[in-house]
Amino acid sequence: MDGGRDLLAGRIPVTLLTGFLGAGKTTLLAKLVRHPDMKRVAVVINEVGEIGIDHDIVATASENISLLANGCICCSVRTDLQDTLRELFGQRRAGAIADFDRVVIETTGLADPAPVVQTLSSDTMLATHYRLDGVVTLVDAVNGATQLAQQPEAVKQIALADRVFITKSDIASAAQVEALRSAVESLNPGARVSLLVNGEIAPGELTNLGLASTRAGAQTLSFLGEPLQGEGGQGERSLRRTPPHDPAIRTLSLRFERPFTWNAFSAAMELLTTLRGPDLLRVKGIVNVEGKPVVVQGVQHVFHEPVELDRWPSADTDTRLVFITRRIEERTIRNLFDAVAAAAS
């Protein structure tokens, strides 16, 4: 942890676009790549031809990298995502392709997004040059309820999301849309939920979801799932406790007034991930480490590098952690943290 310089500012933000089969990712991407604001964006997809942009291609930089008329870079995954991201960065640095300052990665409809998120933090080279800006999940208003009931991948795609868009609301009933919104919000209360029709969206709606700087501010609180000024009465977001669509999935919000030592906190998290890593879908929060604010986030057993902020983003200096888990009770996590903290004191 280094509070002296902004370790995040120079890293290229990556948005992960996910959603079950038929959710509308192809429709969204086909329109996004034509948007003028995509000039300095690299879009990584499974197969270029799938989104119908062939007539817009003006140059081919390599076997899997194409340059579009508006300056957008379109890259198809032919081997491995890690190799693709390394090639993109290498060609950018060598001047073989136009400079880009953002990446959007589309996953396949059946994909568990967790390994992609983990790749960005566990691969040392990628973590040096890229940072996860957020996970955006599309969910189909017509078929979403059935998919959540039958497909564990669909549940996980929502559980890991920073923002969720409900698609096909124009052909679904109002009752279907409201029921799906309720299910999404109960699975992941910290994600903002919006409607998306025919893929019509500005690229800015998919960005600035993650921690972009070690300089604390209002965006830091928004990233942590707390409302911006004016959105809540006390600057504190209370998580909904309605029964989730999948009763095994729980969103737990824990608060600790007493500061941690970093050794005590990391020991508790290491023990938790060792015992229940696969069921620890996502963790996000701000930790009081001997008076200093440290942001942590992770997916299952893989955690991003902790980030020490230059100051607390508000007057609240309590440790606040949000866990999205599968079959883990709140008291289990709290008791573990209390026990480790007591042993360290």
N, C-alpha and C positions, 0 to 999 in steps of 0.2 A: 504494500500500500504506500502510495506516495502522494502526499497532499501538496507538494511544492509545484507541480506542473500538471496541466490538464492531459491526462493519459488517454482520454477518449476523443478529444477534439479532432485529431488527425486520422482517425480510423474511418473507413468507408462504411456507412450504415447499410444494413441488409434487412430487407423486409421479406418475411416468409409468407407466401400466399398458399393457403391450404383450404380444403373443403372436400366433402365426399363426392363420389361420382355423380355428375349431373347438377352440381351446385351452381355452375355458371362461371368457373374460372376461365375457360376458353373464351367465352363471350367478353368477359372483363378485360382479359389481356389483349384481345384483338382490337379493342377500342383504346386501351391504354397506350399501346405502342405507336398509335397515330397522333397522340396528344402532343401539342407543341411543348408542354412542360416536361416531356420525357427525353429531351435533347441530350442530357448528361446522365442518363440512366442505362444500366445494363440489365436486361431481362433474361434470366436463365430459365429455360423451359425444357420439356422432355423431347420435343420434336418441333422444329420451326414450322413445318408445313401445317401442323395441326391448328394453328390460329389464323391461317389464311392471310399471310403477309407477304407472300412471294413477290407480288407485283410492286411492293414498296422497297425491295432490296436493291441497293445501288452499288454495293461492293461486297466482296467476300474477303475477310481478313485471314481466315483459315478454314479448315474443313468444317468447323462447327461455330464460327463467329461471323455474323453478317451485320453490315451497317445499313441502317434504314435511312430513308430520305430525310427524316426530321432529325437525324443525328443520334437516334436511339440505337443502342447496340443490342442485338439479339443473339443469344448464345444457347445452343442446344447441348444437353448432357449426353455425350456419346459413351463415356466411360464411367467416371466417378465424379461426384460433386466436388470433392476436394481437389481433384486434378483440374476440373473445369474452372474453379475459382482461382487456382494458382495460375492457370494459363491466362485468364482474364487479366489478373494483376500484372503478370509478366509482360504481356503485350501492351498494356497501358503504360508501364514504366519504360518500355523500349520505344514507345511512340508508334507502334504498329497499328494501334487503333486509337480512336479519339479518347480524350480523357473522359472519365465518368466519375461521378461523386456519389452514386447510390446504386444498389443492386436490389432487384426484386427476383426472388426465387419461387417458381411454381413447383409444388409437389404433386405427385399423382394422387388421384382421388382415394386410393386405398392405402395411402401412406400414413404411417405414424410419424408425426412431425418431430417427435422427441430426438431421434438420431441426428436430424439435420441441425437442430438447435445445439445439440451436444457437440457436433462437429466444429461449429464456429468457436467454441470455447476450449475444446480439448486438443485441437490441432494448433500447435505453437505458431506456425507460420501464418495461418489464417487469422488467429487471434491477434497477431501483431498488426495486421493490415485492415481487418474487418471487425465490425461490432454488430451484434443483433439489435436492430432498431425495434422489431416487434413481429408478432405473429398475427396475421389477419386471416380469419376463417370465414368462408362462405357456407351458408346452410340453406337448403332448399325448403321454402315454405310449404310446398305440396307434399314432399316426401320426407322432410326432416324428422318429423316425430317418429315415423317408422324406423328410419335409420338409427336414431338415438336409442330406440328400444332393441334393435337387433344387431347393430354394428359397433363393436367397441372402439374401432378407429374413429368413428364419427364423434363419439363421446370425448375421446382424447383430443381430437382436433379443437373442440370447443374449450375443453379444460385448459389447454395451453395458450389460448388466444388472448391477445391484448385488445383486439377489436373484432367484433362479429358483425357480418352483414347478412341479413335475411334476404334471399333472392326469391324471385317469382311470386312476390306478394300481389302482383297484378292479376295472377290467374288462380290464386288461392282465396279461400273465404276469409273473412275478417276473424272468424273464430279460430281457424287454423293458424293464422299469423300470430294472434295473441297467445294461443297455447304454446306455440313454438318459442315466442319471445320469453314467456314465463319459464319454460324449461331451460332455455339458454342462460337466463339470469340466475336461476337457482343453481345451475352447474358452475357458473363462473361469474359471481357477482361483481368482480372487479373489471370485467370487460365492458366496454361501451358497445351497445347494440343499436344498429341502424338498419333501415330498409335500403335495398339496392335493386333498381329496376333496369333490366336490359343492359347491365354493365355500365350505365352512365354514371361516371364518377370522375372527379378531378384527382390527379395523382397525389396531391397533398393530403387527401383523406386517408392515405395508406402510410403516411410518414409521421415522423416525430412522435412515435409511440414509446420509445425506449429512453434509456438514460444516455444523453448525448454529451454531457459535460460533468466534470467534477465540481463545477461552479454551481452551487445550490440555488434553486429558485422555484417559482411556481410549477414549472414543468417537471421538476423532481417529484413534487407531491402528486402530480397527475400520473406520472409513471408508476408511483407506488400504489395507485388506486384510490387516492384521496382527492376530493373535489378541489378545483381551483377556487380562488377567492370569488365569493358571490354565489357559489353553487351549493353551499351548505351552511347551516346556521352556526356551527361551532368549528368548522374546518376539519370535521372528523366524519369519515364515511362509515356508516354502520352496515355490515353485511347482512343481506337478506337471509332469513332462516327458514324460508319456505322449503318443503320437502323437494329434493332434487329429482329430476326425471329418472336418474339412476341412483337408487338409494345407497349404493356403495360409495359414490363420490361425495366427498364432504369438503366444504370450504371453511377453513378454521382461521380465525383471527386472534393472534396472541399478543399480549402487551406485557412488558416487563419494566418496572420502574427502576430497578437496581441495575447499574451499569455492569457489563461483562468485561472480563479480560478477553483478549482475542483467543488465547489458548483455551479458555473455558468454553467460549462459544463454538469455536471450530471443533473442539472435542465432542460437544453435544451433537453438532451436525454430522460429524463423521460417524458417530455411533448410530444416529438415526438412519443415515443412508446405508450403512452396513446392514442394519437389521431390516429395514423396510424400503430400500431404494426403489424397487419397481413400483411400489404403491405411493411414492412421493412424487406426484405428477408434476407439481410446480411449487416453487418457493420464491417469494419476493418480499423484501422488507428493508428496513433501516435499523441498524443495530448501534446501540450506545456502547462503544468500546472505550472504556475509561474516559468518558466525557466527549469522545469524538464520534461524529456520525459516519457510519460505514454502510454502504448499500451492498446487499447480497441478493443474488438470484441464481436459481438452479432448476434443472429438470432431472428428476429421478436422482441418480447417483452422481451426476456431473454438474459442477457449479462453475459459473463464470468467476473470473478474478474479482475479489472484493474491491470496491472503489471507495476510497476515503474522500468525503466531500470537504470543500474548503470551509464550510460552516453548516449549521443546522438550517434546514429550509423553513422552519417555523419555530415558535417558542416551545413546541412540544419536543422534549428530549428523551422521551421513553423509547425503548426498543419496540418496534411494531413489525410483526411478521405475519404474512398471509400464506397459508399452506392450502393447496388443493390436493387432496389425498384420496386414496381408495382404501376403505375399511381401516382407517386409523382414527382413533378417538382423540379428542382434544386433550383429555387428561393424560393420555399416554405421552404426548409430546411435552406438555407442561411439566409432568413429573420427571421426565428425562432431563430437561433443562435445569430444573430446580436441583436435581441430584448432582449433576455435573458442577453447577455453580457452587453448591455447598462443599463438594469435595475439593474444589480449587481454592476455597477461602481458608 
